[in-house]
């Protein structure tokens, strides 16, 4: 058996050490690329389109004429693609739209009026957003649907998809998702162009979507001038299994993440060493015929771990400690266990539910928190594409009733002008 395919931690000491190590996995070293990214951003801000074109030529090894393409041929692309792929894109579009339309019903303006005071919360869609669609190792039309389509459901006025050298499937997905224009560039140069605008590219209000370490660094650096969804790290899965699970299916779920990227995390927590060893053997067998074997094998060698827990409670504790992007539950009573897992990006319940369904056609956006960020953040949703305003209106009598409290607060904080702004109103009655 291949010794590097899965590291098994069975003792309490090993388990504690590995879990502690994995809890720190979100500390991606963006510092290494930050100087280069700062230079790219500064140059794009200063030189606009010309700088973006130079960086595309330098890093993407191609030349571009028009950076912003409004007539990108999305409808024609949809007709050109394979029938099975077209059907899959249409199915995904329908399901993603339906799910997020239901989610949107929770985004409503509210109002309360009482004793001369009207309070309200107003929810309005953002005017313009940029969605980043990775290129390079694979084509990701699913990423278009899982970002741009959600923005479209939220009512965003203009959606720009940044994607380098888009293929037919990506352009077809852009059409289905309601993308208004494609920015033909990737990397930090695309993020800078979206954040600050150029001669041909309008600045956006928010940038969403995953990318490589340069994209992540750029998003972090432009945050504050523009909103972002998150700093995405490598993709990750935690399979939670007991001895009733099928090692073949568990191994297949682990490989579905391992083939993404050499830096991805393929994690298993189970209730016996024998089961972990059976999964490791299955991994070796399935790797042999995997087209992206080299990537998956490198991922497992770097970040393939099996953590043996004492019982179901131990499985839940490990899952909650790690707060993983994807959690797949393969146990005798998966729904009961799912109720106890409180920190995860998405939970896939039962052996009939592959994580791949969530990537493509289930409905919820597959843009999820990584690196333990599920402790405090959420999957991408319509709530990421709106702005909220508080509305406050006082009648003069209501202000008079609260004046003493307001002025007391103001003077306790040493802000005399605040207090006088109340008293002047009342004296002028």
ZICORRA-V449835 format. One record per run of one state. SS is the DSSP state (H for helix, E for strand, - for the rest). FROM is the first residue (numbers start at 1). TO is the last residue. If there is no record, write none. Layout:
SS/FROM/TO + SS/FROM/TO
This chain:
-/1/6 + E/7/9 + -/10/11 + H/12/23 + -/24/30 + H/31/47 + -/48/48 + H/49/60 + -/61/67 + E/68/69 + -/70/73 + H/74/80 + -/81/82 + H/83/104 + -/105/109 + E/110/114 + -/115/116 + E/117/125 + -/126/127 + E/128/132 + -/133/140 + H/141/154 + -/155/157 + E/158/162 + -/163/167 + H/168/177 + -/178/180 + E/181/183 + -/184/186 + H/187/196 + -/197/205 + E/206/208 + -/209/212 + H/213/222 + E/223/223 + -/224/225 + E/226/228 + -/229/235 + E/236/241 + -/242/246 + H/247/258 + -/259/264 + E/265/270 + -/271/272 + H/273/287 + -/288/292 + H/293/303 + E/304/308 + -/309/311 + H/312/322 + -/323/325 + E/326/330 + -/331/333 + H/334/340 + -/341/345 + E/346/349 + -/350/354 + H/355/360 + -/361/372 + H/373/375 + -/376/381 + H/382/385 + E/386/394 + -/395/395 + H/396/412 + -/413/415 + H/416/427 + -/428/429
